[in-house]
């Protein structure tokens, strides 16, 4: 293992020695003196002995580095390392050194070599950086050595994460909840001040749930899981595996948690996350069967349905903490209906058909392109409509509160593959006006889902336009995407309505819009200036047409939104803001003004930054949306929130750190 960039291979040693021997035989010139710092090798030098000595020196240096990396760890860490072998995660432990010469920069990471079994730490990171070289190409490293580097860096990463959790634990010690004194060998309080959840969330730009989970995991590692902590610190367990053990032992007391931990720790580094999850679950049942039952029952109280955006632009929907028997029955029903869809000729693999069946059952739809003429959907052999139902034509069956859909398929929006009519939902779609008017291709956005591509945004807007209950608002933004003006549409009075209900006669060269023959006409939005004067300082009055025959034109008065300065034009006289002030505040900040909170502003409190009772205005320059948690946090005397401009909030935490929240950035 080289000590510097000038380290020589055996061949280089031989060439250098030969050149020095030749120079020894030549007498030096009168003005040339031998360099005392570059002594010549004797002609009888034993090159094999020199090379062996170099290898021995390299091994000693590697052992010294490994010992240095162990400094500061506990005796438990050494015991865990010896027990698990300190191999890369998922690999069998071995300290056997294979014979051979490892002269490359990553030689110490080869199978069984010192760095291949060393714990994570700064020393191991330094060796890996040296092996990477200036270009990060690991030149001169074999595949075996490169895999050793990867496993070593995985241990380094785990060690860093473990040290981060140790720092979080110290934060808990310094911020205990009221009447919770430190106790036990770890000197940890039973609970912590809830304000550090927000402070940790702000510091790491993480969600509150993630910060809360980190605090709980740090507490568990200190109080309940010392073995897991040691294996985590050495790098045998990465963070994901420490999380598995921590979650599984939540309901156990410290003694029980250590007993369950001991049953799996010897093989935890070699198990995959799913294998470890099953192993620790069995261990918890063995140690405390009644508490394992309690954990399941507690989980049932947390039953929920979650939705989240996918990176592709689609979305996901899942049920969590559901009764196992019901989940198995539901899964079988989904598979059964997917098979009916395939028999009816719907294209796609089984995963795609199951996804379609899942939505069919939820929305009471029937996606079969061809319906059986006799009304029999081809159900189970006993004549039923599924594994456990007794008939019916659609995916739900009569046991689901009503028959499934039996009418012919409804018209579909062109190019979308979704039915715009039938099931009606309520969403808030934000789309650049240029996208809606087909002048640009910029993404829209749906709260709770995230960005949607321009084509989908237009399809959703066109589908919504067919419903007379759809409402429209227009927001004017500056070059940064911050809202500076806003207005909501209202029908134009009849005496001013010039085009409502009247269609322009077609000229001979006109063509029908693209789409399925016989389908509803696709709306054509237009947005033009009105001849009416707008509010002072605003952005005028505009006319919006949806293109739906018989619908009146819509007028939109665009009022200014206070961003840098405020003229108090929308100030309320009392504490309550009124509809318009609240709405403009929610447009300026579409989510809670907490630094990392993403709760939609429409579900937040309308909060006065300077309390109304102490002279604060009910105005855009002194208000903003805050979720209930951030609202309570702001009222804590240890926290300080300043509204330094109407649109900018500055939060100062108890530790003195500052975080700034600006107005929402809309797509432009």
C-alpha positions in Angstrom: 0.0 0.0 0.0 1.7 3.2 -1.1 2.7 6.0 1.3 3.0 8.7 -1.3 2.7 9.4 -5.0 6.4 8.4 -5.5 6.0 4.9 -4.2 7.7 2.4 -6.5 6.7 -1.0 -7.8 9.2 -3.8 -7.7 10.0 -3.3 -11.4 10.6 0.4 -10.8 12.8 -0.5 -7.8 14.9 -2.8 -10.0 15.3 -0.2 -12.8 16.3 2.5 -10.3 18.8 0.3 -8.6 20.4 -0.7 -11.9 20.8 2.9 -12.9 22.4 3.7 -9.5 24.8 0.8 -9.8 25.9 2.1 -13.3 26.5 5.5 -11.8 28.5 3.9 -8.9 30.9 2.4 -11.4 31.6 5.9 -13.0 34.0 8.1 -11.1 32.4 11.5 -10.2 33.6 14.6 -11.9 35.8 17.0 -9.9 32.9 19.4 -9.4 30.3 16.8 -8.6 29.8 15.5 -5.1 27.5 12.6 -4.1 24.1 13.8 -2.9 23.9 12.8 0.8 20.1 12.8 0.6 20.1 10.4 -2.4 22.4 7.5 -1.3 23.2 4.8 -3.7 22.1 1.2 -3.2 24.8 -1.3 -2.8 25.3 -3.6 -5.8 24.4 -6.6 -3.7 21.0 -5.2 -2.6 18.4 -7.9 -2.1 15.4 -6.5 -4.0 13.1 -9.2 -2.8 13.9 -8.3 0.8 13.3 -4.6 0.1 9.9 -5.3 -1.5 8.9 -7.5 1.5 10.0 -4.8 3.9 7.9 -2.3 2.0 4.8 -4.5 2.2 5.4 -5.0 5.9 5.6 -1.3 6.4 2.4 -0.7 4.4 0.6 -3.4 6.5 1.8 -1.7 9.7 0.5 1.7 8.4 -2.9 0.3 7.5 -3.2 -1.4 10.9 -2.2 1.9 12.6 -4.9 3.7 10.6 -7.5 1.2 11.5 -6.6 1.5 15.2 -6.8 5.3 14.9 -10.2 5.0 13.4 -11.3 2.9 16.4 -10.2 5.6 18.9 -13.1 7.2 20.7 -15.5 4.2 20.3 -16.8 2.2 23.2 -16.0 -1.3 24.3 -19.4 -2.3 23.0 -18.3 -1.1 19.5 -15.2 -3.3 19.6 -17.3 -6.3 20.7 -19.8 -5.8 18.0 -17.1 -5.3 15.4 -15.4 -8.5 16.4 -18.7 -10.4 16.3 -19.8 -9.2 12.9 -16.4 -9.1 11.2 -16.7 -5.5 10.0 -17.3 -6.6 6.4 -19.3 -4.6 3.9 -23.0 -4.6 4.5 -24.5 -7.8 3.2 -21.2 -9.7 3.1 -20.0 -12.5 5.4 -17.4 -11.4 8.0 -13.8 -12.4 7.4 -10.5 -11.2 8.7 -8.5 -13.7 6.7 -5.8 -12.1 4.6 -5.4 -13.6 1.2 -1.8 -14.1 -0.1 -0.6 -11.8 -2.9 0.8 -8.4 -3.7 -1.5 -5.4 -3.7 0.5 -2.5 -5.0 -2.3 -0.4 -6.5 -3.7 2.7 -4.7 -6.7 0.6 -3.5 -4.8 -2.5 -2.6 -5.8 -2.1 1.1 -9.4 -2.6 0.1 -9.0 -6.0 -1.6 -10.8 -9.0 -0.1 -9.5 -9.6 3.4 -7.1 -6.7 3.5 -7.0 -4.2 6.4 -9.2 -1.6 4.8 -11.8 -4.1 3.7 -12.5 -5.0 7.3 -11.9 -1.5 8.9 -14.8 0.3 10.5 -16.1 3.6 9.0 -14.4 6.8 9.9 -12.3 9.7 8.7 -9.3 7.4 8.2 -11.1 5.1 5.9 -12.5 8.0 4.0 -9.0 9.4 3.5 -7.8 6.1 2.1 -10.8 6.0 -0.3 -10.1 9.5 -1.5 -6.5 8.6 -2.2 -7.6 5.5 -4.1 -10.0 7.7 -6.2 -7.2 9.9 -7.5 -7.5 13.4 -8.7 -10.0 12.4 -11.4 -12.1 10.1 -9.3 -11.5 7.2 -11.7 -9.8 4.8 -9.3 -7.0 4.2 -11.8 -5.1 1.0 -11.0 -7.8 -0.6 -9.0 -9.2 -4.0 -9.7 -12.9 -4.8 -9.6 -12.5 -6.5 -6.3 -10.7 -3.5 -4.8 -13.3 -1.2 -6.2 -16.1 -3.1 -4.5 -14.1 -3.0 -1.3 -13.9 0.8 -1.7 -17.7 1.0 -2.2 -18.4 -1.1 0.9 -15.9 1.0 2.8 -17.6 4.2 1.8 -20.9 2.7 2.8 -19.5 2.2 6.3 -18.1 5.7 6.3 -21.6 7.0 5.4 -23.2 5.0 8.2 -20.7 6.3 10.7 -21.4 9.9 9.7 -25.1 9.3 10.0 -24.6 7.7 13.4 -22.6 10.7 14.6 -25.4 13.0 13.4 -27.9 11.0 15.5 -25.5 11.3 18.5 -25.6 15.1 18.0 -29.4 15.0 17.8 -29.5 13.0 21.1 -27.4 15.7 22.7 -29.9 18.3 21.5 -32.6 16.3 23.3 -30.6 16.4 26.5 -30.3 20.1 26.3 -33.9 20.7 25.5 -36.0 18.3 27.7 -39.7 18.8 28.0 -41.0 20.3 31.1 -40.6 18.1 34.2 -38.6 15.6 32.3 -35.2 15.3 34.0 -32.4 13.3 32.4 -32.2 9.8 33.7 -30.6 6.4 33.2 -27.1 5.6 32.0 -27.6 7.7 28.8 -28.9 10.7 30.8 -31.8 11.2 28.4 -35.1 12.8 29.3 -38.4 10.9 28.7 -39.6 13.6 26.2 -38.2 16.7 24.5 -39.4 20.2 23.9 -41.6 20.2 20.9 -40.0 23.3 19.5 -36.8 21.4 18.6 -38.8 19.5 16.0 -39.4 22.7 14.1 -35.8 23.9 14.7 -34.3 20.6 13.4 -36.8 20.7 10.4 -35.6 24.3 9.5 -31.9 23.5 9.9 -32.0 20.4 7.6 -34.8 21.7 5.3 -36.7 18.6 6.1 -40.4 17.9 6.9 -41.6 18.0 10.4 -42.4 14.2 10.2 -38.8 13.5 9.1 -37.4 15.6 12.0 -39.7 13.9 14.5 -38.6 10.5 13.3 -34.9 11.5 13.6 -35.5 12.6 17.2 -37.3 9.4 18.0 -34.6 7.2 16.4 -31.8 9.1 18.2 -33.6 8.6 21.5 -34.0 4.9 20.9 -30.4 4.4 20.0 -29.2 6.1 23.2 -31.8 4.5 25.6 -33.0 1.2 24.2 -30.6 0.0 21.4 -27.0 0.3 22.5 -26.0 -2.7 20.3 -27.6 -1.2 17.2 -26.0 2.1 18.0 -22.5 0.5 18.1 -23.1 -1.4 14.9 -24.4 1.8 13.3 -21.4 3.7 14.4 -18.9 1.2 13.1 -20.7 1.1 9.7 -21.9 -2.5 10.0 -25.5 -1.2 9.9 -26.5 1.6 7.6 -29.2 4.0 8.6 -32.0 2.2 6.8 -31.4 -0.9 8.9 -31.1 1.0 12.1 -34.5 2.5 11.2 -36.0 -1.0 10.8 -34.9 -2.1 14.3 -35.9 1.2 15.9 -39.5 1.1 14.4 -40.0 -2.6 15.2 -39.1 -2.1 18.9 -41.2 1.1 19.5 -43.6 -0.6 21.9 -40.9 -2.4 23.9 -39.3 -1.1 27.1 -35.4 -0.8 27.1 -34.8 -4.3 28.5 -37.2 -5.9 26.1 -35.7 -3.9 23.2 -32.2 -5.0 24.0 -33.4 -8.6 24.2 -35.0 -8.4 20.8 -32.0 -6.6 19.4 -29.7 -9.4 20.6 -31.6 -12.0 18.6 -30.9 -10.3 15.2 -27.8 -8.2 15.6 -25.4 -11.1 14.8 -26.7 -11.3 11.3 -28.3 -7.9 10.8 -25.4 -6.6 8.6 -25.8 -9.6 6.2 -29.6 -9.4 5.9 -31.4 -7.3 3.3 -33.8 -4.6 4.7 -36.8 -6.8 4.1 -35.1 -9.8 5.7 -34.1 -7.8 8.7 -37.7 -6.4 9.0 -39.0 -10.0 9.2 -36.3 -11.1 11.6 -36.8 -8.3 14.1 -40.6 -8.7 13.9 -40.2 -12.3 14.9 -37.9 -11.3 17.7 -40.3 -8.7 19.0 -43.1 -11.4 19.1 -40.8 -13.8 20.9 -39.7 -11.3 23.5 -43.1 -9.6 24.1 -46.0 -11.2 22.3 -48.6 -9.1 24.1 -46.8 -5.9 23.1 -46.5 -7.1 19.5 -50.3 -7.4 19.5 -50.5 -4.0 21.0 -48.3 -2.6 18.3 -50.6 -3.9 15.6 -53.7 -2.6 17.4 -52.0 0.8 17.7 -51.2 0.8 14.1 -54.8 0.2 13.2 -55.6 3.6 14.8 -53.3 5.2 12.3 -55.1 3.7 9.3 -55.1 6.2 6.4 -55.1 6.7 2.6 -52.1 8.6 1.3 -51.4 10.3 -2.1 -48.2 11.7 -3.4 -46.7 12.8 -6.7 -44.5 10.5 -8.7 -41.3 11.8 -10.4 -42.8 10.9 -13.8 -45.6 13.4 -13.3 -48.2 10.8 -12.4 -49.5 10.2 -8.9 -49.8 7.4 -6.3 -52.6 6.4 -3.9 -52.2 3.8 -1.1 -53.9 2.6 2.0 -51.8 2.3 5.1 -52.2 0.3 8.4 -55.2 -1.6 7.0 -56.5 -5.0 8.4 -54.4 -7.8 6.8 -57.4 -10.0 6.0 -59.2 -7.1 4.2 -56.1 -6.2 2.3 -55.7 -9.7 1.0 -59.4 -9.8 0.0 -59.1 -6.5 -1.7 -55.9 -7.6 -3.5 -57.7 -10.7 -4.8 -60.6 -8.6 -6.0 -58.3 -6.3 -7.9 -56.6 -9.2 -9.6 -59.9 -10.8 -10.5 -61.2 -7.6 -12.2 -57.9 -7.1 -13.9 -58.4 -10.6 -15.5 -61.9 -9.5 -16.7 -60.3 -6.4 -18.3 -57.8 -8.6 -20.1 -60.5 -11.0 -21.3 -62.4 -8.0 -22.7 -59.4 -7.0 -24.8 -57.9 -4.1 -22.7 -54.2 -3.9 -23.5 -51.4 -3.8 -21.0 -49.5 -6.2 -18.8 -50.9 -7.5 -15.5 -49.5 -4.6 -13.4 -51.1 -2.0 -15.7 -54.4 -3.9 -15.7 -54.3 -4.2 -11.9 -53.8 -0.5 -11.6 -56.7 0.1 -13.9 -58.9 -2.4 -12.0 -57.9 -0.6 -8.7 -59.3 2.7 -10.0 -62.3 1.1 -11.6 -63.3 -0.4 -8.2 -62.7 2.9 -6.4 -64.6 5.0 -8.9 -67.3 2.5 -9.8 -66.2 2.5 -13.4 -66.0 -0.1 -16.1 -63.0 0.2 -18.4 -63.8 -2.8 -20.6 -63.7 -1.8 -24.2 -66.2 -4.5 -25.1 -69.1 -5.5 -22.8 -70.4 -9.1 -22.7 -73.8 -9.1 -24.6 -75.5 -11.3 -22.0 -74.4 -9.1 -19.1 -72.2 -11.8 -17.6 -68.8 -10.4 -16.9 -67.2 -13.8 -16.9 -66.9 -14.0 -13.1 -65.9 -16.9 -10.9 -66.8 -20.5 -11.8 -69.7 -20.5 -9.3 -71.4 -17.7 -11.2 -70.3 -15.0 -8.8 -68.7 -11.7 -9.6 -65.5 -12.3 -7.9 -63.7 -14.4 -5.3 -66.3 -13.6 -2.6 -69.3 -12.0 -4.2 -72.5 -13.3 -5.7 -73.0 -11.5 -9.1 -73.3 -8.2 -10.8 -71.9 -6.8 -14.0 -69.3 -4.3 -12.9 -66.2 -4.4 -10.8 -68.0 -3.7 -7.5 -70.7 -6.3 -7.6 -74.0 -6.1 -5.7 -72.3 -6.6 -2.4 -70.6 -3.2 -2.7 -73.7 -1.1 -2.2 -75.0 -1.1 -5.7 -74.4 -2.5 -9.2 -71.4 -1.6 -11.2 -71.6 0.6 -14.3 -73.7 -0.9 -17.0 -74.1 2.0 -19.4 -71.9 2.3 -22.5 -68.6 4.0 -22.0 -68.8 7.8 -21.7 -67.0 10.1 -24.1 -63.3 10.6 -23.3 -61.3 13.8 -23.4 -59.2 13.7 -26.6 -55.8 12.3 -25.9 -56.3 11.8 -22.2 -57.8 8.3 -21.8 -59.8 9.6 -18.8 -63.5 10.2 -18.5 -64.1 13.9 -17.9 -67.8 13.4 -17.0 -69.3 10.9 -14.5 -67.3 11.0 -11.3 -66.8 14.7 -10.3 -63.9 15.8 -8.1 -62.7 19.1 -6.8 -59.2 20.2 -7.4 -57.3 23.5 -7.6 -55.4 23.6 -10.9 -52.8 26.4 -11.4 -51.8 26.8 -15.0 -49.8 29.5 -16.9 -52.3 31.5 -19.0 -50.0 31.1 -22.0 -50.2 27.3 -21.6 -54.0 27.4 -21.4 -54.2 29.6 -24.5 -51.8 27.1 -26.2 -49.2 29.9 -26.7 -46.5 28.1 -24.6 -45.6 24.7 -23.1 -45.2 25.4 -19.4 -46.2 23.1 -16.6 -49.2 23.5 -14.4 -49.5 22.5 -10.7 -52.1 20.8 -8.5 -51.6 21.1 -4.7 -50.9 17.8 -3.1 -49.9 16.3 -6.5 -47.2 18.7 -7.8 -46.3 19.8 -11.3 -48.3 18.5 -14.2 -47.2 18.6 -17.8 -48.8 21.2 -20.1 -50.9 18.7 -22.1 -52.5 17.3 -19.0 -53.0 20.8 -17.5 -54.9 21.8 -20.6 -56.9 18.6 -20.7 -57.9 19.1 -17.0 -58.9 22.7 -17.7 -60.9 21.8 -20.7 -62.7 19.0 -18.8 -63.4 21.5 -15.9 -64.8 24.1 -18.3 -67.7 21.7 -19.2 -68.9 21.9 -15.6 -70.9 25.1 -15.0 -69.8 25.2 -11.3 -66.1 25.6 -12.2 -64.7 28.9 -11.0 -61.7 30.8 -12.4 -59.2 33.2 -10.8 -56.2 34.9 -12.5 -53.0 35.8 -10.7 -50.4 38.3 -12.1 -46.8 37.5 -11.2 -43.5 39.4 -11.4 -40.5 38.0 -13.2 -39.7 35.8 -10.2 -43.1 34.3 -10.2 -44.3 36.1 -7.0 -48.0 37.1 -7.0 -48.4 40.9 -7.5 -52.0 41.0 -8.7 -55.1 38.8 -8.5 -58.8 38.6 -9.4 -61.6 36.1 -9.5 -64.0 35.8 -12.4 -67.7 36.8 -12.2 -70.3 36.5 -15.0 -70.7 39.7 -17.0 -74.0 41.4 -16.5 -76.5 40.5 -19.2 -76.8 44.0 -20.5 -73.1 43.9 -21.2 -72.9 40.4 -22.5 -72.1 40.7 -26.2 -71.3 37.1 -27.1 -73.0 34.8 -24.6 -74.9 32.1 -26.2 -74.0 33.2 -29.7 -71.6 31.2 -31.9 -69.8 32.7 -34.8 -71.1 31.2 -38.1 -68.7 28.8 -39.8 -66.9 29.9 -42.9 -66.5 27.4 -45.8 -62.9 26.8 -44.8 -63.6 26.1 -41.1 -63.0 22.6 -39.7 -64.2 20.8 -36.7 -61.7 20.7 -33.8 -59.7 17.6 -33.4 -61.2 14.8 -31.3 -63.4 11.8 -31.4 -66.3 12.0 -33.8 -69.5 12.9 -31.9 -67.7 14.0 -28.8 -68.3 17.3 -27.1 -66.5 20.3 -28.6 -63.2 21.1 -27.0 -63.4 24.4 -25.2 -61.3 27.3 -26.6 -60.2 29.8 -24.0 -59.7 33.4 -24.9 -58.4 36.2 -22.6 -58.8 39.8 -23.8 -58.8 43.3 -22.3 -62.2 44.8 -21.4 -63.2 48.3 -22.1 -63.9 48.9 -18.4 -61.4 50.7 -16.1 -59.7 48.7 -13.4 -58.8 49.6 -9.8 -56.1 52.2 -9.2 -52.7 50.5 -9.0 -54.2 47.3 -10.3 -53.9 45.5 -13.6 -57.2 46.3 -15.3 -60.4 44.4 -16.1 -60.2 41.4 -18.4 -62.7 39.2 -20.3 -62.4 35.4 -20.1 -64.3 33.1 -22.5 -64.4 29.4 -22.2 -65.7 28.7 -25.7 -68.6 26.6 -24.3 -71.8 27.5 -26.2 -74.4 29.3 -24.0 -72.0 30.3 -21.3 -71.7 34.0 -20.5 -68.4 35.8 -20.7 -66.5 36.2 -17.4 -65.0 39.5 -16.2 -61.9 39.5 -14.0 -60.9 42.6 -12.0 -57.2 42.4 -11.2 -56.4 44.0 -7.8 -52.8 44.6 -6.6 -51.2 42.4 -3.9 -48.9 44.0 -1.4 -45.4 42.5 -1.8 -42.7 45.2 -1.0 -45.0 48.0 0.3 -48.6 48.2 1.4 -51.2 51.0 0.9 -53.6 49.2 3.3 -56.4 49.2 0.8 -57.8 45.8 1.9 -57.3 46.4 5.6 -60.2 45.0 7.7 -61.6 47.2 10.5 -61.7 44.4 13.0 -59.9 41.2 13.8 -61.6 39.1 11.2 -60.1 39.6 7.7 -63.1 39.1 5.5 -63.2 37.0 2.4 -61.1 39.1 0.1 -58.2 39.8 2.5 -58.0 36.2 3.5 -58.1 35.1 -0.2 -55.3 37.5 -1.3 -53.2 36.4 1.6 -53.6 32.8 0.6 -52.7 33.6 -3.0 -49.5 35.5 -2.0 -48.5 32.5 0.2 -50.0 29.3 -1.2 -48.7 27.3 1.8 -48.0 27.9 5.5 -45.3 30.6 6.0 -43.3 28.2 8.2 -39.8 27.7 6.6 -40.4 24.0 5.7 -44.1 23.6 6.1 -46.1 22.7 2.9 -49.6 22.7 4.3 -51.9 24.5 1.8 -52.8 28.0 3.0 -56.5 27.4 2.6 -56.3 24.9 5.5 -54.2 27.3 7.7 -55.0 29.9 10.3 -55.1 33.6 9.2 -52.5 34.9 11.6 -51.6 38.4 12.7 -47.8 38.8 13.0 -48.2 41.6 15.5 -51.3 40.5 17.5 -54.4 42.5 16.8 -54.9 43.0 20.5 -51.6 44.9 20.7 -52.3 47.2 17.8 -51.5 44.9 14.8 -53.3 45.6 11.6 -55.7 43.2 9.9 -53.9 43.9 6.6 -51.6 42.2 4.1 -48.6 43.9 5.7 -49.2 42.2 9.0 -50.8 38.8 8.2 -50.1 35.5 6.6 -51.2 31.9 6.7 -49.7 29.6 9.4 -50.7 26.1 10.2 -51.8 25.4 13.7 -48.4 24.0 14.7 -46.4 27.0 13.3 -49.0 29.4 14.8 -48.4 27.9 18.3 -44.7 27.9 17.8 -44.7 31.6 16.8 -46.4 32.4 20.1 -43.6 30.7 22.1 -41.6 33.6 23.7 -38.3 31.8 22.7 -39.2 32.2 19.1 -39.4 35.4 17.0 -41.1 36.0 13.7 -40.8 39.3 11.9 -42.7 40.3 8.8 -39.9 42.4 7.3 -41.9 43.2 4.2 -45.5 42.3 3.5 -44.4 39.2 1.6 -41.2 38.1 3.6 -41.1 36.5 7.0 -38.0 36.0 9.1 -38.0 33.3 11.8 -35.4 33.3 14.6 -35.2 30.1 16.5 -34.2 29.6 20.2 -30.6 28.8 19.1 -30.4 32.1 17.3 -30.5 30.7 13.7 -32.5 32.7 11.2 -34.7 31.4 8.3 -36.6 33.4 5.7 -39.9 32.6 4.0 -40.7 34.4 0.8 -43.9 34.6 -1.2 -44.9 31.6 -3.3 -43.1 31.2 -6.6 -45.7 30.4 -9.3 -45.0 28.8 -12.7 -44.5 31.6 -15.2 
